[in-house]
């Protein structure tokens, strides 16, 4: 019995050790609770992120829908009151096959690309604003009078800019007749010859407009129209310069030249008054003045070159297109009446009415033909 008892004690001690080792290796209940809570947090974070993402997605979706509704309302108002396209009656400007853009129910006729016009407008507004805010008030004397004159000059420039960019330049009506024999030729040729002041001139046939273009006319590839007395298509205005808006173009160029010369003169005066600090000091203390002087100087040279060139063209009674093509290099200019008469015709002669009534109502047949050409 004595031998059996120690064996039992040994077995029990070994079993106790194994139990103690298992208890030591096993995690405590507190650690189990902490681990379970950590796992729950890990599982809960993606769900929370998903809910937040869903909320943001719903918010942005509703915001986009509201913006689309506002966009539709603004577009309808624009088309109805500015472009005039939401009308029951069909008017000529709504189905005109050219590339022009019409505003205020066909009263304003603009070119198809507004980027040049926007750039010109922004340049004028920014220059005048910098002068009025930073330079005019800092002049030694009569600052209010100087700023008032600059504002008046800016208004004059904008009036001329609107007139030249929104006026019908002299668009020639198109011909719906398909055959060249129906427009006055007997031999089917693509040109006719006429006598103007004793000089023979050739009239070319336009396949797009289906007409024989009048003398001094040209088909503008940008606006897709034949224009009477075509001078050029101005990218800075986005409009053709021709018979009916050439005078406004000259007024715009000269008034803009006077404006930038005015801004340049008083900006230089301010720089001269503060020249003690040097060029680096001017760049540091008033960089807007240096920027305006630089831009005005470049604008003066550009506008002065344009003004001188067009004064020469008026003196010899040529268009820029004719001068570029050297139209009268080998023949006499039948339109040259002398310097005084040329200036009188261009600057003081009557402006002819528009040859196309863009606000006129059109028939359904004309509407179908026009839409087929587009």
LOVEXPA-731116 format. One line per 10 residues: number of its first residue (from 1); their letters; for each residue x, y, z of C-alpha. Coordinates in pm, 1 decimal. Layout:
% LOVEXPA-731116
NUM	A	X/Y/Z; ...
This chain:
% LOVEXPA-731116
1	XXXXXXXXXX	0.0/0.0/0.0; 286.6/224.8/77.6; 419.0/176.4/-273.7; 81.4/247.8/-432.7; 28.8/577.7/-252.3; 339.8/751.4/-385.2; 244.2/646.3/-738.3; -101.8/798.7/-697.4; 50.4/1117.9/-562.3; 290.2/1129.2/-855.5
11	XXXXXXXXXX	6.5/1081.9/-1106.2; -205.9/1342.6/-935.7; 85.3/1587.3/-930.9; 150.0/1529.1/-1299.9; -218.3/1580.4/-1384.0; -219.6/1899.0/-1176.7; 82.6/2026.6/-1363.7; -82.5/1957.2/-1698.6; -397.3/2136.1/-1582.7; -192.2/2429.4/-1460.8
21	XXXXXXXXXX	-6.7/2443.7/-1792.3; -337.2/2444.6/-1982.3; -470.7/2722.3/-1758.5; -149.7/2917.2/-1807.1; -161.9/2874.6/-2183.0; -532.3/2958.1/-2205.4; -639.9/3328.3/-2219.4; -812.2/3493.4/-1932.2; -1183.5/3580.8/-1951.2; -1100.0/3955.8/-1949.2
31	XXXXXXXXXX	-867.4/3910.3/-2244.5; -1138.1/3711.0/-2426.1; -1383.7/3996.9/-2374.9; -1128.2/4249.0/-2499.9; -1050.4/4038.9/-2805.8; -1418.3/3994.9/-2884.6; -1482.6/4368.2/-2855.8; -1183.1/4437.0/-3081.6; -1315.7/4197.0/-3342.3; -1656.0/4361.8/-3323.6
41	XXXXXXXXXX	-1495.8/4704.1/-3372.4; -1298.1/4576.5/-3670.9; -1613.5/4433.9/-3821.6; -1809.6/4750.3/-3741.7; -1567.6/4999.1/-3904.3; -1626.3/4883.3/-4264.5; -1999.5/4895.1/-4206.2; -1972.0/5251.3/-4073.3; -1760.4/5353.9/-4370.6; -2013.0/5198.6/-4607.9
51	XXXXXXXXXX	-2297.3/5390.5/-4442.7; -2101.9/5717.3/-4464.3; -2019.6/5653.7/-4828.8; -2384.5/5578.3/-4902.8; -2493.6/5899.8/-4731.9; -2241.0/6103.9/-4928.6; -2343.0/5931.1/-5250.3; -2710.4/6007.2/-5189.0; -2624.7/6368.9/-5105.9; -2420.8/6420.2/-5421.6
61	XXXXXXXXXX	-2683.6/6244.2/-5632.8; -2958.1/6471.8/-5499.7; -2731.9/6775.1/-5546.4; -2664.5/6673.4/-5906.7; -3036.0/6631.7/-5975.2; -3106.5/6976.9/-5832.4; -2829.1/7130.7/-6040.0; -2964.9/6963.5/-6353.2; -3309.3/7106.5/-6279.9; -3162.8/7453.6/-6233.2
71	XXXXXXXXXX	-2961.5/7410.0/-6554.2; -3274.4/7317.3/-6750.0; -3461.8/7618.2/-6613.6; -3175.4/7853.8/-6701.9; -3145.1/7702.4/-7050.2; -3518.3/7741.2/-7110.6; -3509.1/8103.4/-6996.7; -3201.2/8166.7/-7212.3; -3359.7/8010.7/-7519.3; -3690.5/8184.2/-7462.5
81	XXXXXXXXXX	-3590.7/8539.4/-7375.0; -3234.2/8577.7/-7506.4; -3202.4/8344.9/-7804.5; -3576.5/8350.0/-7877.4; -3594.7/7984.5/-7980.3; -3896.3/7888.0/-7768.8; -4152.4/8046.1/-7998.0; -4446.9/7893.8/-8176.8; -4367.5/8087.5/-8494.3; -4064.8/7992.0/-8702.4
91	XXXXXXXXXX	-3845.8/8285.6/-8793.2; -3557.8/8310.2/-9037.2; -3280.7/8329.5/-8777.0; -3396.7/8002.4/-8619.1; -3336.0/7803.3/-8938.1; -3059.7/8011.0/-9095.2; -2803.1/7765.6/-9240.7; -2499.9/7981.3/-9152.4; -2291.7/7949.7/-8836.0; -2401.8/8276.4/-8676.4
101	XXXXXXXXXX	-2540.3/8294.8/-8324.1; -2848.9/8512.7/-8272.3; -2966.0/8689.7/-7957.0; -3279.5/8879.6/-7854.9; -3503.3/8717.4/-8114.3; -3268.1/8775.9/-8405.6; -3188.7/9140.3/-8330.0; -2822.2/9070.7/-8244.0; -2612.5/8871.7/-8491.7; -2280.4/8740.8/-8361.6
111	XXXXXXXXXX	-2009.6/8511.6/-8491.0; -1991.2/8143.3/-8401.4; -1678.5/8161.2/-8181.8; -1710.1/8388.8/-7874.7; -1364.3/8320.4/-7728.8; -1194.6/8616.7/-7895.2; -1476.5/8850.6/-7793.0; -1461.2/8727.7/-7432.6; -1083.8/8775.8/-7425.6; -1113.3/9129.8/-7562.4
121	XXXXXXXXXX	-1389.4/9218.0/-7317.1; -1196.3/9076.4/-7021.6; -881.7/9266.2/-7118.5; -1064.6/9599.0/-7136.4; -1254.8/9546.3/-6810.5; -947.3/9428.6/-6621.0; -732.6/9716.5/-6744.4; -991.4/9979.1/-6654.1; -1054.2/9820.2/-6313.7; -684.2/9812.1/-6224.7
131	XXXXXXXXXX	-648.0/10176.3/-6328.6; -950.0/10290.4/-6126.8; -871.7/10088.0/-5813.7; -493.0/10102.9/-5785.7; -361.8/10386.3/-6001.3; -627.3/10657.3/-6030.5; -665.8/10709.7/-5655.8; -288.7/10722.1/-5605.1; -218.5/11004.9/-5849.8; -84.6/11334.1/-5713.0
141	XXXXXXXXXX	-383.2/11549.9/-5815.5; -727.5/11542.8/-5983.6; -758.2/11170.4/-5928.1; -1140.4/11164.4/-5935.2; -1153.6/11351.7/-6266.2; -891.9/11124.2/-6421.7; -1080.0/10810.1/-6313.1; -1412.1/10950.9/-6439.9; -1264.1/11017.0/-6783.5; -1123.7/10662.2/-6795.5
151	XXXXXXXXXX	-1468.9/10522.2/-6714.5; -1628.9/10732.4/-6990.2; -1369.9/10611.6/-7241.7; -1432.6/10250.8/-7134.4; -1807.5/10291.3/-7188.4; -1747.0/10435.0/-7536.8; -1521.0/10141.3/-7622.4; -1784.2/9891.8/-7507.8; -2060.0/10062.0/-7706.9; -1852.0/10036.5/-8022.6
161	XXXXXXXXXX	-1759.2/9677.0/-7939.6; -2125.1/9578.8/-7906.3; -2215.2/9755.9/-8229.5; -1941.4/9590.7/-8433.0; -1990.4/9242.1/-8286.1; -2371.9/9228.1/-8290.5; -2451.7/9401.1/-8621.1; -2525.2/9223.1/-8947.0; -2199.6/9278.8/-9140.5; -2376.7/9255.2/-9476.1
171	XXXXXXXXXX	-2486.4/8893.3/-9516.5; -2612.3/8817.7/-9867.0; -2931.8/8608.1/-9899.3; -2893.1/8255.2/-10026.9; -3059.4/8111.8/-10334.8; -3266.3/7794.6/-10312.9; -3235.7/7729.4/-10685.6; -3018.4/7427.2/-10751.4; -2919.7/7478.4/-11115.5; -2660.9/7731.7/-11224.7
181	XXXXXXXXXX	-2864.0/7803.9/-11541.3; -3142.1/7945.7/-11326.6; -2928.0/8227.4/-11189.9; -2843.3/8407.6/-11510.3; -2585.4/8208.1/-11709.8; -2645.3/8071.6/-12053.7; -2331.2/7864.4/-12103.4; -2314.0/7699.2/-11759.6; -1987.4/7862.5/-11657.1; -1897.1/7933.1/-11297.4
191	XXXXXXXXXX	-1824.5/8303.6/-11343.5; -1966.0/8617.5/-11502.0; -1803.5/8941.6/-11606.5; -1943.6/9289.4/-11551.1; -1819.7/9642.7/-11618.8; -1778.0/9876.4/-11319.4; -1661.4/10232.8/-11390.3; -1495.9/10116.3/-11711.7; -1312.0/9824.3/-11549.2; -1411.1/9463.0/-11616.4
201	XXXXXXXXXX	-1479.3/9265.6/-11297.3; -1535.2/8892.5/-11260.7; -1819.7/8761.6/-11047.5; -1760.3/8418.4/-10894.5; -2030.3/8163.1/-10826.9; -2067.3/8038.3/-10468.3; -2168.1/7674.3/-10457.2; -2276.0/7696.9/-10092.9; -2501.1/8001.7/-10123.0; -2582.8/7922.4/-10488.3
211	XXXXXXXXXX	-2540.2/8281.5/-10602.5; -2303.5/8489.6/-10809.3; -2131.3/8697.9/-10546.9; -2150.4/9074.3/-10599.1; -1825.1/9264.1/-10652.8; -1601.5/9289.9/-10343.8; -1793.1/9009.4/-10173.5; -1650.2/8689.1/-10029.3; -1774.4/8374.5/-9858.2; -1653.4/8367.9/-9496.8
221	XXXXXXXXXX	-1545.0/8015.0/-9406.0; -1593.7/8081.0/-9032.7; -1946.2/8222.5/-9043.7; -2042.3/8024.7/-9358.5; -2202.1/8325.2/-9530.0; -2137.3/8534.3/-9836.2; -2071.8/8885.6/-9706.5; -2097.5/9207.1/-9905.8; -1779.1/9418.0/-9928.0; -1596.8/9167.0/-9711.0
231	XXXXXXXXXX	-1294.0/9312.7/-9531.4; -1185.0/9033.2/-9295.4; -1307.4/8806.3/-9016.6; -1173.9/8952.0/-8692.1; -1080.5/8678.9/-8440.0; -1059.9/8933.5/-8154.9; -1425.4/9025.3/-8205.0; -1551.4/8696.6/-8348.3; -1741.2/8866.8/-8630.1; -1701.8/8947.2/-8998.1
241	XXXXXXXXXX	-1597.6/9304.4/-9072.3; -1771.3/9417.4/-9388.4; -2001.1/9676.5/-9542.1; -2247.0/9738.8/-9258.2; -2018.1/9727.0/-8951.9; -1686.3/9853.7/-9089.8; -1750.5/10202.9/-8956.0; -1817.9/10064.1/-8607.5; -1497.2/9862.6/-8631.8; -1293.9/10176.2/-8702.8
251	XXXXXXXXXX	-1463.0/10353.8/-8413.0; -1380.6/10063.2/-8182.9; -1015.0/10049.7/-8286.4; -962.8/10425.2/-8247.7; -1152.5/10451.9/-7917.0; -962.8/10152.9/-7774.2; -637.0/10313.4/-7887.8; -728.1/10636.9/-7706.9; -827.1/10442.9/-7393.4; -504.2/10245.2/-7365.7
261	XXXXXXXXXX	-295.0/10553.1/-7446.9; -476.3/10733.6/-7163.9; -415.5/10446.7/-6920.1; -54.0/10418.8/-7028.0; 17.1/10791.2/-6983.1; -114.2/10816.3/-6627.3; 36.6/10481.9/-6527.1; 376.8/10607.5/-6641.2; 312.0/10926.4/-6444.6; 258.9/10720.7/-6130.8
271	XXXXXXXXXX	575.2/10519.1/-6195.2; 768.5/10843.3/-6245.7; 632.7/10978.4/-5915.7; 753.4/10666.6/-5734.4; 1070.4/10605.8/-5932.4; 1288.9/10657.8/-5625.2; 1241.9/10295.2/-5523.9; 1377.6/10166.2/-5856.0; 1243.9/9894.9/-6086.5; 1270.1/9616.3/-5827.6
281	XXXXXXXXXX	1095.2/9835.0/-5574.3; 815.6/9905.8/-5822.3; 773.3/9536.9/-5893.6; 751.5/9471.6/-5521.8; 533.7/9763.8/-5414.5; 297.5/9814.3/-5709.8; 320.3/9525.7/-5958.6; -25.4/9607.1/-6098.3; 103.4/9938.2/-6235.9; 396.5/9770.7/-6410.2
291	XXXXXXXXXX	163.3/9506.0/-6555.4; -82.1/9768.6/-6682.4; 198.8/9973.3/-6838.9; 333.7/9665.1/-7018.2; -6.8/9554.2/-7145.8; -109.3/9906.5/-7248.7; 217.4/9952.6/-7436.9; 158.4/9630.4/-7635.4; -206.4/9723.2/-7699.3; -108.3/10071.4/-7823.0
301	XXXXXXXXXX	134.6/9930.1/-8078.5; -116.6/9670.8/-8200.0; -410.7/9912.7/-8224.9; -196.9/10188.5/-8378.8; -79.9/9947.6/-8649.0; -439.7/9848.0/-8723.7; -554.7/10210.3/-8733.4; -276.6/10317.0/-8970.3; -335.9/10018.5/-9198.9; -710.1/10081.9/-9226.0
311	XXXXXXXXXX	-660.7/10455.2/-9277.5; -442.2/10362.8/-9573.9; -709.3/10123.1/-9701.2; -973.6/10395.6/-9678.6; -748.6/10639.5/-9862.9; -710.9/10401.7/-10159.9; -1064.6/10256.6/-10122.1; -963.5/9894.6/-10077.9; -1065.4/9622.7/-9837.2; -815.3/9420.8/-9637.4
321	XXXXXXXXXX	-912.3/9112.5/-9839.1; -850.0/9292.5/-10169.2; -517.8/9425.4/-10044.4; -411.9/9078.7/-9928.0; -508.7/8923.2/-10262.1; -346.6/9206.4/-10459.3; -671.9/9240.2/-10648.4; -578.6/9564.8/-10824.9; -208.7/9500.9/-10877.0; -247.1/9462.1/-11255.0
331	XXXXXXXXXX	-555.8/9675.9/-11309.3; -711.2/10002.4/-11205.0; -923.4/10017.2/-10890.4; -1271.1/10108.5/-11015.4; -1380.0/10222.2/-10667.9; -1101.2/10475.3/-10606.3; -1255.0/10824.7/-10623.8; -974.7/11017.2/-10459.2; -872.4/11047.0/-10094.3; -1137.4/11297.4/-9987.9
341	XXXXXXXXXX	-1424.0/11119.0/-10162.7; -1306.5/10781.8/-10032.2; -1306.7/10901.5/-9671.5; -1643.3/11065.8/-9725.1; -1799.1/10746.0/-9862.3; -1662.6/10520.2/-9590.7; -1703.4/10743.1/-9285.3; -2006.9/10954.9/-9370.4; -2195.0/10757.3/-9632.7; -2531.6/10599.6/-9546.6
351	XXXXXXXXXX	-2526.0/10247.3/-9404.4; -2746.3/10025.6/-9623.9; -3018.8/9819.1/-9454.9; -2973.9/9449.9/-9393.9; -3046.8/9235.8/-9699.3; -3181.6/8952.7/-9483.5; -3475.2/8999.0/-9247.2; -3377.2/8744.7/-8983.2; -3690.6/8816.3/-8778.4; -3927.8/8743.0/-9064.7
361	XXXXXXXXXX	-4155.3/8441.5/-9040.0; -4074.2/8161.5/-9281.4; -4286.8/7896.3/-9445.9; -4263.2/7528.9/-9364.1; -4115.6/7448.0/-9707.7; -3832.4/7697.8/-9656.3; -3784.0/7550.8/-9309.0; -3744.0/7200.1/-9453.4; -3492.8/7318.6/-9716.7; -3290.7/7510.7/-9461.7
371	XXXX	-3274.3/7224.2/-9215.6; -3158.0/6989.3/-9487.9; -2864.3/7219.7/-9564.8; -2751.0/7235.4/-9201.8
